[in-house]
Amino acid sequence: MLKKNFLHLLYIVLLGAISSYSLPPYNHFIINFFTFSLFFIFLFNKKTGTSTHKSFFKYGWYFGFGYFLSNLYWIVISLTFDQSFKFLIPIAIILVPAFLAIFYGVMTYLFSFFFKKNVIVSFFIFSTLFGIIEFIRGHILTGFPWNLISFSFSENLNFIQILSFIGTYSFNLICISLFTLPAVIFLKYSKKEIIFFFFFLLFVISFTVFGNYKNNNFNSLETLKNPYTIKVISSNIGLDRFYSNKNELDIIKELIKLSNSEKNKPTIFLWPEGIIPDTYLSEMKNYKDLFYNNFGDDDLIILGLSSLKIKNDKDLYFNTLAVFNNKLELIHHYNKVNLVPFGEFVPFEKILRFIGLKTITNDFQSFSKGKERKPFKIQNDEIDLNLLPLICYEIIYSGKLSKDMNFDYIINISEDGWFGNSIGPKQHFTHSIFRAIELGKYIMRSANNGISAVINPVGIVENEVKFGSTGNISFFESKLTKPTPFLIYGNKIFLILILLYIFLIFSFNRLSNE
């Protein structure tokens, strides 16, 4: 019996681990039709057997552990840059997937309570619970919506255009259903199940038809030349700048060289996150002459750095995106709202510092959270723009990124060096494609040690500096697009879809009882 249980748990762990190869950068989404269906069949058969509710928690936990262990291993790379963190590597590589797997354990535990012998009813219960749990995972405790199974379709741009209507969480719910669908006719090969199978499949195929229409419509729009250029800078400056007294002047000169300013051409230069680690926002004026000599009067420079504010005799540090003119006069600044746990802030810091825990990305105390994210206006004789700022990790959140929807473009600055030469930067970049489609906006992304790109409102990467390369790309023409339904309504659409699934659960359950 013990051997049989062990083999069952190993089987579930492998199903979760194999599912990881459906995600970026592999994108073998076909795998999920097997792994998700087999997992659902396993749960269904166990429920018709003698398994306890407690056992069902274990089934979900083991599936989640295999899944997250195999696709989030790269998180521990961030612990290799500081000697004082290296002892945490074996702990973190197990602890992170073990914690995230709890969400899947809760899902299967609840499934064991709501289970129905009708296959279609259980299919909808499984999908609904899974979709809700993934939504909760994306919001609770600052949220970690990384590697939703819907990202396995990130290369199928026609198919994922539906994001502009329903958003990532609704799409993720439908993807869970789609991947579980073969189990329906495997468990009960009857006329009703076959009709349901093809009806649901036809419904999902319609996404591709809609996506093809939407892409053709976008391509038919007039392309307008902008009266300005946004130049995205991509660099590969080492993370040792955070741990050693690396000459910041050399870093700035390298970025200026990559910027290649043409002084008579109004340009907004987008530099990466935290690229100047030891100079605070208020100290940038020390480089005034250098910027004045290398940028034109109508140029603007956007970059990430730390800022310090003293409040009630207490130092508050912020991860800041700042906009300067060529005289290094501050035009706008934004303090990051969504901070990375343990990367930028330590929960219960006063307690955990006693055991040696500190933030990974800086050597001082935790960053403080910014008050609000809202678009800022850039306006001079040549430029009139509203830009929505997102710093690094903030690009992964799906929903209303700002209460103010009046913005032209999204700008995203990032430092992907913490992920090393792993699949992490590719996964991080995929979120930018999903946000562009959801919101119907151009995204300009500047990453150090990552992928920098211009992504258009239908998710096409119009220009990029590939991972491991340096250079710049220019955005100088665009198409005018209307606000997407998801930009207007956000995750209210997910709630409506959940209610629809619940309605279908009751409807099919009633039909089975008649």
ZAMARGU-4260 file (C-alpha; in steps of 0.2 Angstrom, whole numbers, plus 5000, padded with zeros to 4 digits):
<rodrens>
0) 5000/5000/5000 | 5014/5012/5005 | 5023/5008/4988 | 5007/5011/4978 | 5004/5028/4987
5) 5022/5033/4984 | 5020/5029/4965 | 5004/5039/4964 | 5012/5054/4972 | 5027/5052/4961
10) 5016/5051/4946 | 5007/5067/4951 | 5023/5077/4954 | 5029/5071/4936 | 5013/5078/4929
15) 5016/5095/4937 | 5034/5095/4932 | 5030/5090/4914 | 5017/5104/4912 | 5031/5117/4915
20) 5037/5113/4897 | 5021/5121/4890 | 5027/5138/4897 | 5039/5151/4890 | 5052/5149/4883
25) 5047/5131/4877 | 5028/5134/4874 | 5024/5116/4870 | 5006/5119/4875 | 5000/5102/4868
30) 5008/5094/4884 | 4994/5101/4895 | 4980/5092/4886 | 4988/5076/4893 | 4994/5082/4910
35) 4979/5091/4915 | 4967/5078/4909 | 4977/5064/4917 | 4977/5074/4933 | 4958/5077/4933
40) 4955/5058/4928 | 4966/5053/4943 | 4956/5065/4955 | 4939/5059/4948 | 4944/5040/4950
45) 4951/5043/4968 | 4935/5052/4973 | 4924/5038/4967 | 4936/5027/4977 | 4940/5029/4996
50) 4952/5043/4996 | 4949/5056/5011 | 4948/5075/5009 | 4966/5076/5017 | 4972/5065/5004
55) 4965/5076/4991 | 4975/5091/4998 | 4991/5080/4996 | 4987/5077/4978 | 4985/5095/4973
60) 5000/5100/4983 | 5011/5087/4975 | 5005/5092/4958 | 5009/5110/4962 | 5026/5106/4970
65) 5031/5097/4954 | 5025/5112/4943 | 5033/5126/4953 | 5049/5117/4957 | 5052/5114/4938
70) 5048/5132/4932 | 5053/5143/4946 | 5070/5136/4951 | 5079/5151/4944 | 5072/5162/4958
75) 5087/5156/4969 | 5099/5163/4956 | 5096/5180/4965 | 5104/5173/4981 | 5120/5169/4972
80) 5126/5187/4971 | 5129/5190/4990 | 5139/5178/5000 | 5127/5181/5015 | 5112/5174/5006
85) 5120/5158/4999 | 5115/5147/5014 | 5097/5150/5009 | 5098/5143/4992 | 5094/5125/4997
90) 5080/5131/5008 | 5073/5143/4995 | 5073/5131/4981 | 5061/5119/4991 | 5052/5132/5001
95) 5045/5143/4987 | 5037/5129/4977 | 5031/5121/4993 | 5022/5137/4998 | 5015/5140/4981
100) 5009/5122/4980 | 4998/5125/4995 | 4986/5135/4983 | 4984/5119/4972 | 4982/5108/4988
105) 4968/5120/4994 | 4960/5118/4976 | 4959/5099/4976 | 4954/5099/4994 | 4939/5109/4990
110) 4936/5099/4974 | 4934/5084/4985 | 4920/5092/4994 | 4910/5099/4979 | 4914/5083/4968
115) 4899/5076/4958 | 4898/5060/4949 | 4892/5068/4934 | 4908/5071/4923 | 4903/5087/4915
120) 4898/5095/4932 | 4914/5090/4940 | 4924/5096/4925 | 4916/5114/4928 | 4919/5112/4947
125) 4937/5108/4944 | 4940/5122/4932 | 4930/5135/4943 | 4940/5131/4958 | 4957/5131/4949
130) 4953/5147/4941 | 4948/5156/4957 | 4963/5149/4967 | 4975/5156/4953 | 4966/5173/4955
135) 4969/5172/4973 | 4987/5167/4971 | 4989/5183/4960 | 4983/5195/4973 | 4985/5188/4991
140) 5001/5193/5001 | 5006/5206/4987 | 5002/5193/4974 | 5012/5181/4963 | 5003/5178/4946
145) 5019/5170/4938 | 5017/5155/4927 | 4998/5154/4925 | 4995/5140/4913 | 4987/5152/4900
150) 5005/5158/4897 | 5008/5142/4887 | 4999/5151/4872 | 5010/5166/4873 | 5017/5163/4855
155) 4999/5160/4848 | 4995/5179/4845 | 4979/5176/4836 | 4972/5165/4849 | 4976/5176/4864
160) 4968/5192/4856 | 4953/5188/4867 | 4963/5195/4882 | 4958/5212/4876 | 4940/5207/4881
165) 4941/5195/4895 | 4959/5198/4903 | 4972/5185/4908 | 4962/5177/4923 | 4947/5174/4913
170) 4958/5167/4899 | 4967/5156/4911 | 4950/5149/4917 | 4946/5144/4900 | 4963/5137/4897
175) 4961/5126/4912 | 4944/5120/4905 | 4952/5117/4888 | 4966/5107/4894 | 4955/5096/4905
180) 4942/5094/4891 | 4949/5077/4884 | 4946/5069/4901 | 4927/5072/4899 | 4925/5059/4885
185) 4938/5048/4892 | 4928/5046/4908 | 4911/5044/4900 | 4910/5041/4881 | 4892/5045/4878
190) 4882/5056/4866 | 4880/5070/4879 | 4898/5071/4883 | 4904/5070/4865 | 4891/5085/4860
195) 4898/5095/4875 | 4916/5091/4870 | 4914/5098/4852 | 4903/5113/4858 | 4916/5119/4870
200) 4930/5115/4858 | 4921/5126/4844 | 4918/5140/4857 | 4937/5140/4860 | 4942/5139/4842
205) 4931/5155/4839 | 4945/5164/4849 | 4956/5162/4834 | 4944/5168/4822 | 4941/5183/4833
210) 4960/5186/4834 | 4963/5185/4816 | 4949/5198/4813 | 4957/5209/4826 | 4974/5208/4820
215) 4968/5212/4802 | 4959/5227/4808 | 4974/5233/4817 | 4985/5231/4802 | 4972/5241/4792
220) 4974/5256/4803 | 4984/5271/4797 | 5001/5272/4803 | 5006/5289/4810 | 5023/5297/4812
225) 5026/5303/4829 | 5033/5321/4832 | 5045/5313/4844 | 5055/5297/4846 | 5056/5286/4861
230) 5072/5277/4861 | 5073/5261/4872 | 5091/5257/4879 | 5096/5240/4883 | 5112/5236/4893
235) 5121/5222/4901 | 5129/5231/4916 | 5134/5218/4929 | 5125/5217/4946 | 5142/5219/4955
240) 5138/5237/4954 | 5126/5234/4969 | 5140/5226/4979 | 5156/5235/4975 | 5161/5253/4972
245) 5160/5252/4953 | 5163/5269/4945 | 5146/5276/4942 | 5153/5289/4929 | 5158/5274/4918
250) 5140/5267/4919 | 5133/5283/4914 | 5145/5286/4900 | 5141/5268/4893 | 5122/5272/4894
255) 5125/5289/4885 | 5135/5280/4872 | 5121/5267/4869 | 5108/5282/4869 | 5117/5290/4854
260) 5108/5306/4855 | 5104/5317/4840 | 5102/5334/4848 | 5091/5341/4834 | 5079/5327/4836
265) 5067/5327/4851 | 5069/5311/4859 | 5063/5302/4875 | 5077/5290/4881 | 5071/5275/4892
270) 5085/5268/4903 | 5083/5253/4914 | 5078/5250/4932 | 5091/5254/4946 | 5104/5257/4934
275) 5113/5270/4945 | 5113/5261/4962 | 5123/5273/4973 | 5116/5290/4968 | 5100/5295/4975
280) 5087/5305/4965 | 5092/5322/4974 | 5110/5319/4969 | 5108/5317/4950 | 5112/5335/4948
285) 5131/5331/4951 | 5131/5324/4933 | 5122/5340/4926 | 5136/5345/4914 | 5138/5327/4907
290) 5120/5326/4902 | 5119/5344/4896 | 5134/5341/4884 | 5127/5325/4877 | 5108/5328/4876
295) 5098/5341/4866 | 5086/5354/4874 | 5071/5344/4869 | 5077/5328/4875 | 5070/5319/4891
300) 5079/5305/4900 | 5069/5292/4910 | 5078/5280/4922 | 5077/5270/4937 | 5086/5274/4953
305) 5084/5275/4972 | 5076/5290/4981 | 5077/5295/4999 | 5064/5304/5009 | 5064/5309/5027
310) 5048/5308/5036 | 5046/5310/5055 | 5065/5308/5057 | 5064/5292/5048 | 5073/5288/5032
315) 5061/5281/5018 | 5069/5273/5003 | 5060/5271/4986 | 5063/5262/4970 | 5060/5276/4958
320) 5057/5280/4940 | 5062/5298/4936 | 5060/5309/4921 | 5074/5322/4918 | 5077/5335/4905
325) 5095/5338/4898 | 5099/5350/4913 | 5094/5336/4925 | 5080/5345/4931 | 5067/5333/4938
330) 5051/5333/4927 | 5041/5319/4935 | 5045/5304/4947 | 5035/5288/4952 | 5039/5277/4967
335) 5036/5259/4964 | 5019/5252/4972 | 5021/5233/4970 | 5037/5228/4979 | 5045/5211/4978
340) 5045/5202/4994 | 5062/5199/5001 | 5069/5207/4985 | 5064/5224/4989 | 5056/5223/5006
345) 5057/5210/5020 | 5040/5206/5029 | 5041/5208/5048 | 5058/5216/5045 | 5062/5221/5063
350) 5060/5202/5068 | 5068/5194/5053 | 5084/5205/5053 | 5089/5197/5069 | 5092/5180/5059
355) 5101/5189/5046 | 5088/5191/5033 | 5088/5207/5022 | 5083/5213/5005 | 5092/5206/4990
360) 5092/5222/4979 | 5100/5234/4991 | 5111/5235/5007 | 5100/5246/5017 | 5082/5244/5024
365) 5067/5239/5014 | 5060/5250/5001 | 5044/5259/5006 | 5029/5257/4995 | 5024/5271/4983
370) 5006/5279/4986 | 4998/5278/4969 | 5002/5273/4951 | 4995/5285/4939 | 5000/5292/4922
375) 5011/5307/4921 | 5010/5320/4907 | 5026/5325/4897 | 5024/5341/4888 | 5035/5353/4879
380) 5036/5362/4862 | 5038/5345/4853 | 5030/5332/4865 | 5013/5330/4873 | 5011/5312/4880
385) 5003/5303/4895 | 5014/5288/4900 | 5009/5275/4913 | 5025/5269/4922 | 5028/5251/4928
390) 5044/5246/4936 | 5050/5228/4933 | 5039/5216/4943 | 5024/5227/4941 | 5021/5222/4923
395) 5015/5204/4929 | 4999/5211/4937 | 4983/5209/4927 | 4969/5221/4931 | 4967/5240/4932
400) 4985/5246/4934 | 4979/5263/4936 | 4962/5272/4941 | 4966/5284/4927 | 4964/5276/4910
405) 4970/5292/4901 | 4987/5286/4895 | 4995/5284/4878 | 5009/5271/4881 | 5015/5260/4895
410) 5034/5262/4899 | 5042/5247/4909 | 5060/5248/4916 | 5067/5232/4923 | 5083/5224/4930
415) 5083/5205/4924 | 5101/5201/4930 | 5094/5194/4946 | 5087/5179/4935 | 5104/5175/4927
420) 5105/5166/4911 | 5089/5156/4914 | 5072/5155/4908 | 5067/5169/4920 | 5070/5184/4909
425) 5060/5175/4895 | 5045/5172/4907 | 5046/5190/4913 | 5045/5197/4895 | 5030/5186/4891
430) 5020/5196/4904 | 5023/5212/4893 | 5015/5204/4878 | 4999/5199/4888 | 4998/5217/4896
435) 4999/5225/4879 | 4985/5215/4872 | 4974/5217/4887 | 4976/5236/4888 | 4977/5239/4869
440) 4993/5250/4872 | 5010/5250/4865 | 5023/5245/4878 | 5041/5251/4878 | 5052/5240/4889
445) 5070/5244/4894 | 5079/5230/4903 | 5096/5228/4909 | 5102/5210/4907 | 5086/5206/4899
450) 5075/5208/4884 | 5071/5226/4878 | 5057/5229/4866 | 5043/5239/4858 | 5027/5229/4859
455) 5012/5235/4849 | 4993/5234/4855 | 4991/5216/4847 | 5006/5209/4856 | 5018/5209/4841
460) 5036/5213/4846 | 5039/5227/4833 | 5057/5229/4838 | 5069/5221/4851 | 5086/5220/4858
465) 5088/5201/4861 | 5093/5193/4878 | 5112/5195/4881 | 5114/5209/4868 | 5116/5228/4870
470) 5109/5242/4860 | 5095/5254/4857 | 5078/5253/4847 | 5067/5268/4842 | 5049/5270/4842
475) 5044/5284/4830 | 5027/5279/4822 | 5011/5271/4829 | 4993/5267/4826 | 4978/5275/4835
480) 4968/5262/4845 | 4952/5262/4855 | 4952/5257/4874 | 4949/5239/4876 | 4934/5232/4886
485) 4947/5225/4898 | 4955/5242/4901 | 4938/5249/4905 | 4931/5235/4916 | 4946/5225/4922
490) 4944/5209/4932 | 4925/5212/4934 | 4924/5202/4918 | 4932/5187/4928 | 4919/5188/4941
495) 4905/5187/4927 | 4914/5172/4920 | 4915/5163/4937 | 4896/5166/4939 | 4893/5159/4922
500) 4903/5143/4926 | 4893/5142/4943 | 4877/5143/4933 | 4883/5129/4921 | 4887/5119/4936
505) 4869/5120/4943 | 4861/5118/4926 | 4871/5102/4921 | 4868/5095/4939 | 4850/5098/4937
510) 4849/5090/4920 | 4858/5074/4927 | 4846/5073/4941 | 4830/5073/4930
</rodrens>
